[in-house]
Amino acid sequence: MRIVTGGIAQETNTFQWQPTTLEDFSRAGFGTLARGQEILDLDGTGTVYGGAVGEARRHGVDLIPTTYGGVMPGGRVTREAFDSIRDEILAGIRNALPVDGVLLVLHGAMALEDHDDAEGLLLAAVRDAVGPDVPIVAPLDLHTNLSNEMVDLADALVGYKEYPHVDMPETGAQAVQILVAMLQDRARPAMARTRLPLVAPNQSMVTTWQSPLKTAIDRARELEREPGVLAATVLGGFPFADVPFAGISTIVVTDGDPARARRYADELAAICWERRDDFTIHPTPVADAIAEAMAAPEGSVYVLADIADSGASGTAGDGTVVLRGLIEAGARSAAVAQVMDREAVEACVAAGVGSEVTLTVGGKHDGLHGPPLEVTGSVRLIHEGTFTIAGPMGSGTVASRGRTVVLEIGGPDRIELQLTELRGHPHDLNFFRAFGIEPTQRRILVLKSAAHFRAAFEPIATKVVEVDAPGISSPTLTSFQYTRLRRPIYPLDRDAQWSPES
């Protein structure tokens, strides 16, 4: 069996003004451009290919790699970036023809500067290259905003079931299993999807607690244990993409039984719709969160999640509100990951390790995450910013935030602020350990992360508190000025209606 593979993955926050460029995809540790053998070398990592490559080998598949491009979430992707990577994938596919199948690795919420549905465009191009009879199977992120074109152009879609996404290898393996079953004439996929008029904040999709979305995901796992159900997926959608098809949807793939697929897709959707009020998130005021952490017993570790300025949701990562709160409260033993500020990094590098500096940090990108803040501190460390992920999500991959400075504010055992050139995605303990900070020995850890941090940090945390700071990944969805999102949709329109019949 000859299966060709490649893909493009980016999660687009359309409220982020800065576009995602080809240079971003090429920036090591921030983006990934893997070609040929580099894709196969991802075997065993905490990625989709970490499971897909080994599963293909187990089935004796000749997995033919083309190009895979992935990058940190951000603003709309430029046409240059999309066209360049797409053309590499298509050239690789054409050079590999004839092939028996395509494993196309996608995210599911990528928008271009001139088009809302990048996945639909890529699927159309690949379908045109291989023809109507070659099966295409695509693994998807849990935050996929599912378009009609994605369903129409793929033979089967299967999404992650865990948030944090610790099951990316499992999903890659499942996609290969479905594709192999098709090529061996053991399965004839029938796929149904249901899209709800429901958009939800990321925190209500987390699967480390019994969130509203997890209730439906648990049922999806039960369905997949039934004979003849190839895949059952609940997609939470990405609410910070102002596109017509954003929101919660479900996909069920059965073996040759479209009626059963339709029935189960509706059942999963109904579970979500019945709990629609429970998707509302109520974060804690910053001052209250800090006061609780400071009053906790000695040895406590409080994670304060700055969920509205999450680098994994495409924000600037330069919010200052929580940092200001720490300074005003005289916080001790607090470490902040992070504030993105290239100017501040350059000033600290110029001053050198051991120097005391006074500078303005953060609040410079869009003004939506708090104003710039003047701080005085000592430069303790200057680091080039690259390190290996060691925890349960993305294990074995490399992250980079560009040059990184640790600035001590208020003296030792006060506030350790990480200043970075690039926005980060602090979901791993090495976001602290790589820079000389042991997270288990700090009372307060500030993370600019919506939820991915939970896989690594919940086991060490006394408590996780989601704080109410401003930003373009805020769970208060009614504060966003949507112009392209279909309406009516809940909770923006409280009278939105849905039933399986509709």
Secondary structure by P-SEA (a helix, b strand, c coil): cbbbbcbbbbbbcccccccccccccccccccccccccccccccccccccccaaaaaaaacccccccbbbbbcccccccaaaaaaaaaaaaaaaaaacccccccccccccccccccccaaaaaaaaaaaaacccbbbbbbbcccccccaaaaacccbbbbbccccccaaaaaaaaaaaaaaaaaacccbbbbbbbbccccccccccccccccaaaaaaaaaaaaaacccccbbbbbcccccccccccccbbbbbccccaaaaaaaaaaaaaaaaaaccccbbbbccaaaaaaaaaaccccbbbbbccccccccccccccccaaaaaaaaacccbbbbcbbbbaaaaaaaaaacccbbbbbbcccccccccccbbbbbbbbcccccbbbbbcccccccbbbbccbbbbbbccccccbbbbbbcccccccccccccccccccccccbbbbccccccccccccccccccccccccccccccccccccccccccccccccccccccc
